[in-house]
Amino acid sequence: MNPVIEKLLNSQKPSIRYKALVNVLGHDPDASEIKQLQEEIHSSQRVGLLLSERGKDGCTPQHAYSKWDGAHWILATLADLSYPPGDQSLEPLREQALEWLFSSGHEKHFAKRTIADRVRMHPSQEGNAIHYLLKLGLADERVEKLVERVLSWQWPDGGWNCDMNPETSISSFMETLIPLRGLALFARTTGDNKAKEVTERSAEIFLKRNLYKRQQDGAVMNYNFVKLHYPCYWHYDILFGLKVMAEAGYINDKRCTAAISLLESKRLPDGGFPAEAKYYRVTDKSISGRSLVDWGGTSKKQMNEFVTVDALSVLNDLE
């Protein structure tokens, strides 16, 4: 067996073992031993830390969108860790997140942020909620309302953007990837044709730019795009882009080839992949960007298990 995969399968982190078995080796996610592994994720120390600040009401004391310790980000993280679906104890966090997304304070911005016939909101917020509510088995009729909202905000070129400059007419990678991810999952789950059509259009935002290059001259769009991170939260990098392309069914599009080659070039001598930068800080202080857990830090020479298992999952999806 590949030594890196063997190392992942022996990881102390059950979420890494789960992803290695299901996403890399292709094991049946409905198999009893895989379901048991999800229960290990449920009771893991990492998940315990993520949920450690819930009060008696099941909610966190921070605003739902507090980076990265609010209910919204906790649920998004649990979904990405393959936390088992249907846990009713997460419902207070769901309500905390949806109370914010459907609040008058949030919705009053819709008209204010409609400039030059484009809604310039942050659909990555709604897109993330669509994704984690479906993944965690917490979805109800409000998911369809979030989907309708995101669909109504789509820009003519197929994506989304929050830029308030009326001269901006091109969609943003950061504000398009996560809605694409959520809508693709919604389309797979429900068979909704409209959501499927929208994901096809929004995928073009990335594919026609080879996931990281400017159309005009082929230059790197943003050097943070070509560094590897975990978690990305709302940020973009080539691994997150490839991960969503795989989830949405576009990983074998030839326009992903350059990003795949770039990803493979970052493979370490031991076969793993590093986290080259990070967007979080592990601290007890109440600051923006605070993480309750350590995701392995950064290093140019040592593999990061979370980055590695996602990278191998992407490469495994190639035909």
ZAMARGU-4260 file (C-alpha; in steps of 0.2 Angstrom, whole numbers, plus 5000, padded with zeros to 4 digits):
<rodrens>
0) 5000/5000/5000 | 5005/5018/4997 | 5015/5023/5013 | 5006/5040/5013 | 4989/5032/5012
5) 4994/5020/5025 | 4999/5034/5036 | 4982/5042/5034 | 4973/5026/5038 | 4983/5025/5054
10) 4979/5044/5059 | 4973/5048/5076 | 4960/5059/5068 | 4945/5049/5063 | 4940/5062/5050
15) 4956/5059/5041 | 4954/5040/5042 | 4936/5042/5035 | 4941/5053/5020 | 4955/5041/5016
20) 4944/5026/5016 | 4929/5034/5007 | 4936/5048/4996 | 4953/5041/4992 | 4950/5022/4992
25) 4932/5022/4987 | 4924/5012/5001 | 4905/5012/5003 | 4900/5027/5014 | 4885/5016/5020
30) 4895/5001/5026 | 4894/4998/5044 | 4912/5000/5048 | 4912/5017/5039 | 4896/5022/5049
35) 4905/5017/5065 | 4920/5028/5060 | 4908/5043/5058 | 4903/5040/5076 | 4921/5041/5081
40) 4921/5058/5072 | 4906/5063/5082 | 4915/5059/5099 | 4932/5065/5094 | 4942/5078/5104
45) 4943/5089/5089 | 4924/5090/5087 | 4923/5092/5106 | 4933/5107/5105 | 4923/5114/5091
50) 4907/5112/5101 | 4915/5117/5118 | 4908/5134/5119 | 4889/5130/5117 | 4879/5135/5131
55) 4864/5126/5140 | 4853/5132/5125 | 4865/5123/5113 | 4870/5140/5105 | 4887/5148/5105
60) 4889/5165/5113 | 4897/5173/5098 | 4888/5180/5083 | 4883/5166/5070 | 4896/5172/5058
65) 4910/5176/5070 | 4926/5170/5062 | 4929/5156/5065 | 4920/5151/5081 | 4902/5156/5077
70) 4888/5143/5073 | 4889/5146/5054 | 4908/5141/5054 | 4906/5127/5066 | 4893/5119/5055
75) 4903/5122/5039 | 4918/5114/5048 | 4908/5099/5054 | 4901/5096/5037 | 4919/5096/5029
80) 4925/5084/5043 | 4911/5071/5038 | 4902/5073/5054 | 4888/5060/5055 | 4871/5067/5048
85) 4855/5069/5058 | 4862/5074/5075 | 4848/5084/5083 | 4859/5092/5096 | 4866/5103/5082
90) 4848/5110/5079 | 4851/5125/5090 | 4867/5130/5080 | 4856/5128/5064 | 4843/5140/5071
95) 4857/5152/5077 | 4864/5152/5059 | 4847/5153/5050 | 4840/5167/5062 | 4855/5177/5056
100) 4853/5173/5037 | 4834/5177/5038 | 4835/5192/5049 | 4828/5208/5044 | 4846/5215/5047
105) 4853/5204/5034 | 4839/5205/5022 | 4838/5224/5022 | 4855/5224/5013 | 4848/5216/4998
110) 4841/5232/4990 | 4855/5243/4996 | 4868/5231/4988 | 4859/5231/4972 | 4870/5242/4961
115) 4871/5243/4942 | 4857/5229/4941 | 4868/5217/4951 | 4865/5211/4968 | 4882/5213/4977
120) 4879/5202/4993 | 4890/5188/5000 | 4882/5172/4993 | 4896/5162/5000 | 4887/5164/5016
125) 4870/5156/5009 | 4880/5144/4999 | 4889/5137/5014 | 4873/5135/5024 | 4865/5126/5009
130) 4880/5114/5009 | 4881/5111/5028 | 4863/5109/5031 | 4862/5096/5017 | 4878/5087/5023
135) 4873/5087/5041 | 4855/5081/5038 | 4848/5097/5045 | 4839/5103/5030 | 4821/5109/5030
140) 4811/5120/5018 | 4822/5135/5022 | 4836/5127/5012 | 4825/5129/4996 | 4823/5148/5001
145) 4842/5150/5002 | 4844/5141/4985 | 4831/5153/4978 | 4840/5168/4985 | 4857/5163/4978
150) 4849/5159/4961 | 4841/5176/4960 | 4858/5184/4964 | 4868/5176/4950 | 4877/5188/4938
155) 4876/5187/4919 | 4893/5179/4918 | 4887/5164/4929 | 4895/5168/4946 | 4893/5180/4960
160) 4902/5195/4967 | 4900/5207/4983 | 4911/5221/4975 | 4901/5237/4977 | 4910/5246/4963
165) 4897/5249/4950 | 4910/5246/4937 | 4914/5229/4942 | 4905/5217/4931 | 4915/5201/4933
170) 4911/5187/4946 | 4923/5184/4960 | 4931/5167/4963 | 4928/5169/4982 | 4910/5172/4981
175) 4907/5160/4967 | 4915/5144/4973 | 4905/5140/4989 | 4888/5144/4981 | 4893/5132/4967
180) 4897/5119/4980 | 4881/5121/4989 | 4870/5121/4973 | 4879/5106/4966 | 4875/5096/4982
185) 4857/5103/4981 | 4855/5097/4963 | 4862/5080/4967 | 4851/5078/4982 | 4835/5084/4975
190) 4837/5082/4956 | 4833/5100/4954 | 4837/5105/4936 | 4838/5123/4938 | 4851/5121/4951
195) 4861/5109/4940 | 4860/5122/4926 | 4866/5136/4937 | 4881/5125/4943 | 4886/5122/4925
200) 4887/5140/4921 | 4896/5145/4937 | 4909/5131/4935 | 4914/5140/4919 | 4920/5155/4929
205) 4934/5143/4935 | 4936/5132/4921 | 4939/5146/4908 | 4953/5152/4919 | 4961/5135/4922
210) 4956/5138/4940 | 4969/5151/4944 | 4975/5160/4928 | 4970/5177/4920 | 4961/5175/4904
215) 4970/5190/4896 | 4988/5184/4898 | 4988/5167/4908 | 4996/5175/4923 | 4992/5169/4941
220) 4977/5179/4946 | 4982/5179/4965 | 4997/5171/4973 | 4986/5165/4988 | 4976/5155/4975
225) 4992/5144/4972 | 4996/5141/4990 | 4988/5126/5000 | 4978/5129/5015 | 4966/5120/5027
230) 4953/5126/5031 | 4950/5138/5017 | 4934/5145/5026 | 4928/5158/5012 | 4945/5160/5004
235) 4950/5152/4988 | 4965/5141/4983 | 4968/5128/4969 | 4965/5113/4981 | 4948/5120/4986
240) 4944/5124/4968 | 4948/5106/4963 | 4939/5099/4977 | 4923/5108/4972 | 4926/5103/4954
245) 4927/5085/4959 | 4911/5086/4970 | 4902/5095/4955 | 4908/5082/4942 | 4920/5093/4932
250) 4937/5087/4938 | 4940/5078/4922 | 4937/5093/4911 | 4954/5096/4903 | 4954/5114/4909
255) 4958/5107/4926 | 4974/5100/4920 | 4985/5115/4924 | 4979/5116/4942 | 4981/5097/4944
260) 4999/5098/4938 | 5002/5113/4950 | 4995/5103/4964 | 5005/5088/4960 | 5021/5098/4959
265) 5018/5102/4978 | 5019/5084/4983 | 5033/5082/4996 | 5046/5068/4995 | 5036/5057/5007
270) 5021/5058/4995 | 5011/5070/5006 | 5006/5088/5004 | 5010/5103/5015 | 4999/5117/5021
275) 5008/5132/5014 | 4998/5146/5023 | 4984/5147/5035 | 4969/5159/5039 | 4966/5155/5057
280) 4975/5158/5074 | 4973/5146/5089 | 4970/5157/5104 | 4959/5160/5119 | 4957/5179/5114
285) 4941/5185/5106 | 4948/5190/5089 | 4942/5188/5071 | 4950/5173/5064 | 4951/5163/5080
290) 4951/5144/5079 | 4946/5133/5093 | 4957/5119/5086 | 4974/5117/5078 | 4973/5111/5060
295) 4991/5106/5059 | 4999/5122/5056 | 5010/5126/5041 | 5027/5119/5035 | 5036/5118/5018
300) 5043/5102/5023 | 5030/5092/5032 | 5014/5085/5026 | 4998/5091/5033 | 4985/5077/5035
305) 4970/5088/5031 | 4978/5095/5015 | 4985/5078/5010 | 4969/5068/5011 | 4960/5081/5001
310) 4973/5082/4988 | 4973/5063/4986 | 4954/5063/4985 | 4955/5075/4971 | 4968/5065/4962
315) 4959/5049/4965 | 4944/5056/4956 | 4953/5058/4939 | 4949/5045/4926
</rodrens>
